[in-house]
Amino acid sequence: MKKQQQQPGWLPPALDYVQDWLAFQVERYKQPGCAVAIAQGTGLLAEHAFGHADLRTGQALTPRHRFRIASHSKSFTAAGVLLLREQGKLGLDDPIGRYVGGLHKDAAGARIDELLSHGAGVTRDGVDSGQFLDRRPFLSREEVLADLARKPPLATGAQLKYSNHGFALLGMAMEQITGSSYEDWITRHVIRAAGLRETVPDMPQLPKGARMASGHSTEHPFGQRLVIPGDNVLNAIAPAGGFVATAADTARFFAQLDPACPESILSPASRRAMVMRRWRDECSTQESYYGLGTMMNGPGPKEWFGHTGGLQGFVSRTSRFTASGLTITVLCNALDGLSWLWVDGIASILHTFRQHGAPATRLQPWRGRWWSLWGCTDLVPVGNRVMQVAPVMNPPFDGANTEFEVTGKDRAIIRRTSGYNSPGQDVRVVRDGRGKARELWAGGSKLLPREAMVAEATERYRATRRKAAA
């Protein structure tokens, strides 16, 4: 993929703050690790890694570490199906029973597009989904077919009914049509054709020297995070959840699925079919839809399509934001990773800088992180304003951020803020003899650098304990 030759002026400071904000979030929420990639068009703008690949060893996570991207796999499988359709080897309205035998008659009549959109009514994970709890190996072809020989729980076309078994069935159909194994065909015609070099369709197919992040449990109720190897072979379920990739490869692939992208393995018509809203999740608190192997939100200025993923020890999300052409991938190696929220947080940072522009030169010295007993605050120059942001919040820019009007070298006034804050009051920076900022006074509150605040508070309350003991 070609990298973008020119970047708008707002982008470098926006990406700098993305890195600062995410580093804080990973530390604050005690996450093992997180890998992030951001693409514009089909060019990679940035990739970062935070934390550890494995808490047992303390190995630092890098952008080259691979993660289980789980149900992102469905988008790769869907792209393969649409490619076969373009080649005239199948039709989306073909019944799946034309290609795979041994199915219950109701399942056999399900159309390929119904399986791709989770509208076929077939079982989600069979009669025993212990494979997703590490209680049993992932299912073989024969075991999946045994589950699908039973009457489906719902009639086809009844509602959105997510199904890993349904995508396993699509993988079997692809093998019948192509005469190759799913892994071999999808590697040649989708993964490699899309220019991806850090992606495989299942374990243990990692090339020699490739680094794999370990998964991790939640901390509660174990009292510690348990390390989950993440080396499960998904067997027949690989078309639904087996893929292993870096954040960069994942972002590059989803960028190519945009119908407007000039470079793709699929025609614009096939890509439009993939990202068309087909089913709405009526029970979701958010407006959530499913297309053909893709997830998306409702229409509007912040609309996106992409996918999420979750497998033992890993959670992830990728979103391609239609209006901006930005693709954001966040991969986490813990079950309580905040991938869903962090994609939206990154998007809010990029949107804010895009809207207001690069910070004016005179405002750049105001950037910094300040602390008090209540936590920390970031001063972020954007355009002609300095915004006060709480990096613990997500999204960090929510349209209600406090704004300072800078009136002098180290002077400002709190202009736009909540009435419960300190509107109209002064802001000032106090510097030491070498010109380094050592205090920030905002509306009468003194904030300090992290080390100074920790030392001050620790000494204060140590003294309180000594006094109480006496």
Buried (B, 14 or more C-beta within 10 A) or exposed (E): BEEBEEBEEBBEBBBBBBBBBBBBBBEEBEBBBBBBBBBBBBBBBBBBBBBBBBBEEEBEBBBBBBBBBBBBBBBBBBBBBBBBBBEEEBEBEBBBBBBBEBBBEBBBBBBBBBBBBBBBBBBBBBEEBEBBEEEEEBBEBEBBBBBBEBEBEBEBEEBBBBBBBBBBBBBBBBBEBBEBBBBEBBBEBBBEBBBBEBBBBBBEBBEEEBEBBBBBBEBEEEEEBBBBEBBBEBBBBBBBBBBBBBBBBBBBBBBBBBBEBEEBBBBEEBBBBBBBBBBBBEEEEEBBBBBBBBBBBEEEEBBBBBBBBBBBBBBBBBBBBBEBBBBBBBBBBBBBBBBBBBBBBBBBBBBBBBEBBBBBEEBEBBBBBBBBEEEBBBBBBBBBBBBBBBBBBBBBBEEEBBBBBBEEEBEBBBBBBEEEEBBEBBBEBEEEEEEEBEBBBBBEBEBBBEEBBEEBBEEEEEEEEEEEEE
